Amino acid sequence: MALEIIGTPNSNFVRTVRMVAEEKGVFYENSPDMPHSDVIKLLHPMGQVPVMKHDDFQLFESMAIARYIDTAFDGPPLVPANPEAAARTIQWASFAQTSVDQLIMRQYVLEYLFNKDESGNLVRDNIDKVVNKISKIFRTLDEAVSGGYFGSNEFSMADCFLMPIISYGQMFPEGKEALESGKHLKPYFDKLSERPSFNKTAT
C-alpha cells in the first residue's frame, strides 16, 4: 500500500510532510480530508491534520510523520547523522512547528482569513496586537537562515517546516514587508521557492 498523507492540502503542516516525501522521492497519496472530519477523528485524538497511513501503520503529528518518512524510506536524509547536527535540525524544525506556527499562522494568517465582521470587513484587533511580534520573529528567522538554510548550511527537514509558514505569512502586508526587509530571509525564500518539493505541494 502506498504512503497516504491525510489532510487538507492548504494546511502548512500537511504541506510540510508532503515536502518531506517529495524530497525523499517517495510516492504518496494525499487524501484531502478536513480537520475534525470523521476520518481524521479516527486517527488523531484532537481531530488535527496531518495524519498518515502506511500499510497497517498509522501515525499523527507532523514531526512524527516527517521523521518516519525520513527514516523509513530511501532517499537523501533530511536530518543529519551527526548527533549535534541532528539535534540542531530538530531544534529549528520544532521552533517552526511551535513558536513560528503559533504566531504567524494562528495569530496572524488565520486572523486575516477568517476574522471578519458581518459585512465581510477585516477585524484587525488581534492582528494589531501581534504586529510587533511578527516583525521580531521575522528578524529571528532572518538571522537563522544566514547560512543559506534554516539553522544550517544545507537543506534539511527544518526548511520543510518553515517554508510553508513563510509562504502564507508573506501573503499579507506586514508579513510581506517583514520578509522583504530581511537581508537573508528574502533570498532564502526566493531560492527555496524554486525547489520542486515546494512547487509540487502548492496545491
Phi and psi in degrees as a GROMACS rama.xvg file:
@    title "Ramachandran Plot"
@    xaxis  label "Phi"
@    yaxis  label "Psi"
@TYPE xy
-67.5339  157.06  ALA-2
-62.9777  131.215  LEU-3
-118.832  119.701  GLU-4
-103.633  118.642  ILE-5
-109.661  125.995  ILE-6
151.946  151.346  GLY-7
-61.3144  133.603  THR-8
-61.7493  -22.8841  PRO-9
-82.114  1.07973  ASN-10
-73.575  130.521  SER-11
-62.2707  -32.5038  ASN-12
-77.2353  -32.4565  PHE-13
-62.2517  -43.4054  VAL-14
-62.9722  -38.1364  ARG-15
-56.5598  -51.796  THR-16
-71.8087  -28.8931  VAL-17
-66.9916  -39.925  ARG-18
-60.8606  -40.4275  MET-19
-59.8361  -46.6493  VAL-20
-61.6658  -41.5407  ALA-21
-63.9932  -43.4856  GLU-22
-63.102  -34.1092  GLU-23
-80.1911  -14.1242  LYS-24
75.1718  30.3866  GLY-25
-93.3182  129.025  VAL-26
-72.0317  135.362  PHE-27
-149.471  162.309  TYR-28
-113.482  138.192  GLU-29
-107.199  110.164  ASN-30
-93.448  113.457  SER-31
-83.4885  59.1456  PRO-32
-79.344  143.997  ASP-33
-79.0306  155.086  MET-34
-54.6247  143.153  PRO-35
70.3504  10.3399  HIS-36
-67.9364  165.294  SER-37
-58.7038  -40.172  ASP-38
-63.538  -47.8839  VAL-39
-65.3318  -41.102  ILE-40
-64.5507  -23.745  LYS-41
-74.1295  -21.918  LEU-42
-110.499  -20.429  LEU-43
-129.293  128.669  HIS-44
-62.4315  -22.4824  PRO-45
-108.468  6.3852  MET-46
70.7838  26.8431  GLY-47
-98.6771  158.557  GLN-48
-112.884  152.85  VAL-49
-88.8883  163.713  PRO-50
-128.164  166.129  VAL-51
-139.535  144.968  MET-52
-128.668  137.731  LYS-53
-145.714  106.365  HIS-54
56.2134  -123.272  ASP-55
-93.279  3.5393  ASP-56
-94.7498  131.249  PHE-57
-122.861  146.881  GLN-58
-152.275  146.945  LEU-59
-130.877  168.174  PHE-60
82.3588  126.06  GLU-61
-62.0213  -37.6473  SER-62
-64.9815  -43.8929  MET-63
-63.2748  -42.1788  ALA-64
-65.7901  -44.5273  ILE-65
-61.4175  -43.5251  ALA-66
-66.3815  -38.1347  ARG-67
-62.2838  -48.6699  TYR-68
-60.7436  -39.5592  ILE-69
-66.5951  -34.4982  ASP-70
-98.246  -23.0467  THR-71
-88.6818  -13.8122  ALA-72
-123.699  155.381  PHE-73
-68.535  169.143  ASP-74
120.415  169.353  GLY-75
-62.3291  130.863  PRO-76
-66.9787  140.52  PRO-77
-102.503  -2.69814  LEU-78
-126.741  126.504  VAL-79
-61.8655  156.521  PRO-80
-75.2669  -33.6437  ALA-81
-61.1806  128.527  ASN-82
-57.6799  -41.3547  PRO-83
-69.1106  -43.4844  GLU-84
-65.5625  -37.8976  ALA-85
-63.8697  -44.5556  ALA-86
-62.0506  -39.0576  ALA-87
-66.3109  -40.1302  ARG-88
-62.1174  -46.7614  THR-89
-68.4572  -32.7949  ILE-90
-56.9119  -50.6077  GLN-91
-72.6227  -35.9713  TRP-92
-62.1374  -41.8698  ALA-93
-67.6767  -36.9355  SER-94
-61.1437  -43.5929  PHE-95
-64.4699  -41.6562  ALA-96
-66.333  -29.0179  GLN-97
-107.074  -80.2457  THR-98
-62.2175  -47.7885  SER-99
-68.2649  -44.8406  VAL-100
-61.6555  -45.565  ASP-101
-61.309  -42.712  GLN-102
-77.1701  -53.0662  LEU-103
-76.3864  -45.5386  ILE-104
-80.7878  -55.515  MET-105
-75.4523  -40.4977  ARG-106
-98.0776  -7.26795  GLN-107
-125.095  -65.3639  TYR-108
-61.0653  -48.7111  VAL-109
-65.5095  -29.7321  LEU-110
-64.625  -43.6527  GLU-111
-62.7629  -38.6267  TYR-112
-76.8796  -36.1099  LEU-113
-124.635  -14.7416  PHE-114
-89.1397  86.2127  ASN-115
-122.379  152.37  LYS-116
-82.8864  -175.537  ASP-117
-63.4986  -22.0726  GLU-118
-91.8174  0.197047  SER-119
86.9458  9.92628  GLY-120
-85.0679  145.026  ASN-121
-63.7706  133.31  LEU-122
-98.2816  113.403  VAL-123
-93.3001  -0.613133  ARG-124
-50.6177  -53.1366  ASP-125
-71.9779  -34.1627  ASN-126
-62.7079  -45.5865  ILE-127
-62.1122  -27.1886  ASP-128
-71.9182  -22.799  LYS-129
-111.557  2.87105  VAL-130
-57.404  -45.7669  VAL-131
-64.5674  -36.6364  ASN-132
-67.9003  -35.2809  LYS-133
-60.6166  -48.0054  ILE-134
-60.0193  -41.1929  SER-135
-65.8535  -44.3632  LYS-136
-71.4492  -30.6395  ILE-137
-66.1457  -34.8681  PHE-138
-66.5202  -38.6352  ARG-139
-62.4896  -43.85  THR-140
-66.4287  -36.8977  LEU-141
-58.3202  -43.2471  ASP-142
-69.0608  -38.3741  GLU-143
-66.8984  -24.6003  ALA-144
-100.909  12.8709  VAL-145
-64.4421  -21.0095  SER-146
-83.903  0.314362  GLY-147
112.626  -29.0027  GLY-148
-137.578  177.328  TYR-149
-76.246  101.47  PHE-150
73.6604  15.8476  GLY-151
-158.944  175.155  SER-152
-108.479  13.6315  ASN-153
-145.999  155.071  GLU-154
-61.7174  140.574  PHE-155
-150.172  -179.473  SER-156
-58.2505  -31.5758  MET-157
-58.4602  -37.7598  ALA-158
-66.0515  -33.8908  ASP-159
-65.6104  -30.4131  CYS-160
-78.1969  -35.9908  PHE-161
-80.77  -43.3628  LEU-162
-57.6323  -44.9953  MET-163
-61.6747  -34.3103  PRO-164
-67.3341  -47.2429  ILE-165
-61.6922  -38.4861  ILE-166
-58.7355  -42.7845  SER-167
-71.9703  -43.9753  TYR-168
-60.4167  -36.2869  GLY-169
-80.0258  1.41766  GLN-170
-76.7069  -13.9739  MET-171
-119.998  156.984  PHE-172
-55.4854  -50.2034  PRO-173
-66.9887  -38.8268  GLU-174
-66.615  -40.8857  GLY-175
-63.5926  -44.1036  LYS-176
-63.1938  -43.0236  GLU-177
-64.9068  -39.2537  ALA-178
-65.0433  -47.6296  LEU-179
-73.114  -19.5657  GLU-180
-84.2144  -9.59451  SER-181
-78.9673  139.068  GLY-182
-69.6583  -37.5667  LYS-183
-107.858  -31.3628  HIS-184
-70.2085  -39.8963  LEU-185
-64.3874  -48.6604  LYS-186
-60.4151  -37.4985  PRO-187
-60.0506  -49.4891  TYR-188
-63.1961  -43.4278  PHE-189
-62.7576  -42.4178  ASP-190
-64.6795  -47.2882  LYS-191
-75.3848  -20.223  LEU-192
-65.0756  -17.5501  SER-193
-88.4223  -7.6999  GLU-194
-69.9305  138.782  ARG-195
-55.67  -36.9321  PRO-196
-63.0414  -32.5507  SER-197
-74.4387  -44.728  PHE-198
-69.6408  -39.2907  ASN-199
-69.709  -19.8148  LYS-200
-103.448  12.6175  THR-201
-67.7733  -22.8653  ALA-202
